[in-house]
């Protein structure tokens, strides 16, 4: 069954290079770039989470994929929650990684409004590099920071601003108890974007959800500790 990996804010398909290498032996790995980000930086971005969800659903449909496993990271985790709410029967297993049910992200290292202000004053490149540093336990010296930041700077200004609006206006809280897909909540214990109450709410609200907390990581577990991240995913995907 295909495995669809959805990146988050200032992300892109290139960030999944290690996961594609590992998982392609067992799964058809699909890694779309959201409109305005990564390799699709010239596309106009929607300004709602539902707009992104529709884009990814249309993308997999165009690939001839009907049912699939689904992972969403960060803002991508909001997007995949929306996808499950819209078309629940298509998603077999669900991985909610470094994410939560509240787009406003209470306790985030800075408010979304502050990110917007700094984006407008500092520009996309400086903002992408600065925010990417918060995703790693050791900041700019963290394992995987450099390629992650290089992906982030590809985003268009339009997309970077639109995505902030999309997150601010979204909540998935009311849909959590309706999730039927077998679900794994995966979180780095030093995540500064989504503090513990967010993944905890996912874990406690989704029936029979499993939880994996990775120590010594921030928001980019798949880059900081890729071998452990991949092992956790493989164990979950291969389980009954």
Secondary structure, DSSP 8 states (H G I E B T S, - for coil): -EEEEE--TT--GGGGHHHHHHHTTTS-EE----TTSGGGTTS---SSHHHHHHHHHHHHHHTT--SEEEEEETHHHHHHHHHHHH-GGGEEEEEEES--SBTT-TT-SS-HHHHHHHHHHH-HHHHHHHHHHHTSTTGGGSTTHHHHHHHHTTS-HHHHHHHHHHHHT-B-GGGGGG--SEEEEEEETT-SSS-HHHHHHHHHHSTT-EEEEETT--S-HHHHSHHHHHHHHHHHHH--
